[in-house]
Amino acid sequence: MTVKIKENSLVAKIAAGRLKSADMAIVFGDTIYLHGVSKSAFLAQPAWVRHEVCHVLQYKQFGFLNFLCRYLVEWVKVGYHANKYEAAARDAERDPGVMNGVIIA
């Protein structure tokens, strides 16, 4: 599976503002959008990469719109931190196996 990375993303900048973070990665489909961090600096942080790749896998599992709806409903119900999709991504940070078969473009 190929995962794309886009730097200097407006959508990631908006998310960074919403979450009050200087740097941000946000996933839509098979693409990780970055703000406040370069691709090379992002890739130098394996836990963060695994976290975002987990979200790519979630999109792949459920389909683009289905996952996006599930994620947003979960966020509205329990908030960002308690969101089960975020919890799964935090677990993936410690699992190098998440990267099996993943190619970063």
N, C-alpha and C positions, 0 to 999 in steps of 0.2 A: 504494500500500500504506500502510495506517495503522498506526503504531506507537504503542502506549500507554506511558505512564510512570506508575509508582506510587511515591510517596515513602514513607519511613519503613517499609520492608518488613522483616518478620522474617526472611525467607529471605535477603535481602541482608545483614542484620546477622549472621546465622550464617556466611555466606560471608566477610564481612569479618573475623570472628574467626578463621576457618580460615586465611585468607591473611594475617592480621596486618596489616590495612589499616584506616585510620580511615574511609575512604569507599569505597563499593562500588556497582557496578552489576552486575546479573546478569540474564540473559535467560531467559525461558521462553515459547516460542511467539512471539507478537507483542507481548509486554510487557517493558519494561525496568523492573526493580525496583531502587530506590535505597535506600541507607542512608548516613547521614553527609553527605549532599549534597542540596541542594534541586534541584528540577526546573530552576529558572532557572540555578543555578550549573552544573549538568550541561550544559545546553544552550549555555552560554557557552564550552564546551570542545569545539570541532568534532571534534578527533581522537578524543576519548573517545566522542562521539556516533556517529561513523562506525564505531568499533570495535564498539560494541554493536549498531548497525544491521546490521553484517555478520553477527552471530550470529542476528539475526532472519531474515536472508536464508538462513542455513544451515538454520534450522528449516523455512523455507518450501521449500527445495530438497529436503530429505530427509524431511520430515514430523516431527511432534512426537516421538513415541516413538523412531523410527528415529534421528533426530539425537541425542537425549538419550543413547541407548545407544552410538552411535558416539563421542560426545564422552567419555563416562565410560570406555569401553574404552581410548580413546586416552590419557586422563589416567592411568589405572592403568598402562598400558604404558610411557609416556615422561615422565609428570609434567605439571604445568600449563604450564610455560614452553615445553617442546618439543612440546606438543600441536599438531598440524597445524591444528586449527580456531582455536586462539589465534594461531598464526603468520599465518594468513589474515586474521584480524581486525586484527592489528598492521599488516599490509600495507595494509589498508583505511583505516587512520588517515590515510594520505597521499593517499587517492583520493577527491576530492570527488564523483566520479561515483557512488559508493556511495549517495548521497542522492537520486539521480534517481528521481522518482516516489514518494518517501517523504513522508508527512504525519505530523508528530508531533502526537499528540492530548494 
